Amino acid sequence: HFVGVTDPTVHPADPDPDIDPQPLPADVRLTEADAGDTIDLRRPGVTVEIALESNTSTGYAWLVADADSTTLLHVGDVFEGGTGNLLGAPGIQRLFFEAQAPGRTTLRLVYARIWESVAPADTFEVSFFVHGGIVPPSVDPVVDPLGIRLGSSFGECRGYCWQAMIL
């Protein structure tokens, strides 16, 4: 199911698409089994879905703890209740990301309550290598110059464009 698209295969017993959140379209789908992996994305513009078990009724949710948004941008998430939609039952939290520019980044998610300042109950980490175009060399901020990458996804160019500047 896609957000904002009416699906003719929805049956009366299925959740009402106007009420329940629906997954966004994704090119790559990851689960807990992919933790620790390095995922190759063929080009900027590729969307990634990460589906992890979550129980929002306890106040816990998967949160982005560390990510380079110039390479991989968090574009949304939805929660799907568990079987039978029982109150307090765990479900699946789907987080969606879009590759913005060529490069390497590590995404770290934490399962925590946003208002607590204690160690998270769980973590999920995965690395990404976004292909396409020229990939700037890694920059050591102590020794090497500062590298800046800029991307555009606001309709300013068709498809994908980016610029790099080394200071």
N, C-alpha and C positions, 0 to 999 in steps of 0.2 A: 504494500500500500504506500502511496506517496501523499505527502501533505498537500491539501488543496485539490486533489484529483479524485473524482468519483469513480469507484471501482464497481463495474457491473457484476462482479462475481461475489459481492458481499451478500451473504444470506441473512434472513431475519434473525437467526440465532447468533450471528456475529456482532461484535460491538458496533455501536453507532459511530460511523466515521466523523460525524459532526461533534461528538462529545469526547471520545477517547483519543489520546494522542496517537499518531501514526508515525512509523519510522520514516526518516528521510531517505532519498535514494543514495546509494553508496557504491563506489567502484570496488572497494576492498573492505572486507568484514573481518574483524578480529574478536577473539574471546580471551578468557583467562588463560587458555592453553598457549596463547601467543606471547605471554609475558617473557621478557628477556630477549626476545628475538630482534633481529634487524630486518625491517621491511623495506624493500625497494619499491618506490613509486615511479612510474615511467615518465611522468611529466607534471609540471604544476597544473592545478585544476582538478587533479584526482581527489575524490572524496573518500574518507576513511570512516567506517563505523566501528566503534569499540563497544561490545555488549558485555556488561558485567552484572552479576547478581547484586541486588541492592534491596534494602528494606527502609524506605523513606519514612515509614510510620514510626521508626525509632529515632528519627532525626538525622540518621546517617545518609550520606550521599557521596558519590564519586565526584571529586573536585580536581581541577587542573592545578597541580602544585608547581610544576616546572615545565615550560615549553618555550621554544623560540617561535613566536608568532609571525616572524618574517618568513619562516620556512613552512610552518604548519599552524594554521589558524583554527581555533575552536569556533565552530559556527552554530552549535546548538546541541540540545539533548532532549530526550523524551524518556518517560518512565512507563513501563508496561506492568500492570499489576499481575500477580501470580495467578495460578489456576483457580478458577471459581471466584476471583476477586474478593477473597476473604479478607476482612479487616485485619491488618497486622501481618499479612502473609508477604514474604519476600517476592520481588519481581525482578525485572531486567531493566537496568538503566542503560540507554543507548546514547553514547556521546559521539558527535560528528565533528570531523576536522576536514579542512581543505588544504592541500599542498599549495603554497603560495609562490615559492621560488626554489630553484635548485640549491641543494645543500644537504647538510647532515644535521640532525637534531635528535635529542632524546626527550621523549614525552614521559612525564611522571605524574600519575594520578594517585590521589590518596582517598581512602574511604574514611570519612570523618564527619563530625558535627561541626558546622561552620563556626559556631559560637564558642567552642571549647578550644583551649590552648594546651592540649595534651597530645601525645603521640597518636598518629592515626591507627585505626583498627586494622587496616590493610593497605597495601600499596600495589600499584601496577605500573610497570615501566617497560617501554618498548622504544627502540631506536628506528629512525627513518632516514633513508637516503633518497632524496628527490632528484631524479635525473632530468635532463633536458637543458640545453644551453650550456653556457660556460659556468662551471662551478668555481667560485673564488677559493683560493687556497685557505686553509685554516689559519687563523691569526692568533698568535700568542700575544696578549695585551701587554706583557712585560717587555718583550723583545721586538715584536713586529709592529708595523703601523696599524692604525685603526681601519677596519673594513666595514663598509656600510652597504647594505643591499636594500633596494627599494622595489616594490612590486605594485602593480596596478590591477585592481579587479572591480573598478567602479564604472565600467563601460567606456573608459577612456581609450582603450585599444581593443581590437577584436582578437579574441583568443588570449594569449599570454604575452606579457612584456615585463621586462625588469631592467634595472640599471645597477651598476656596481661602482663604488668609488673607494679608492684606497688613499688614506691620508697618512 
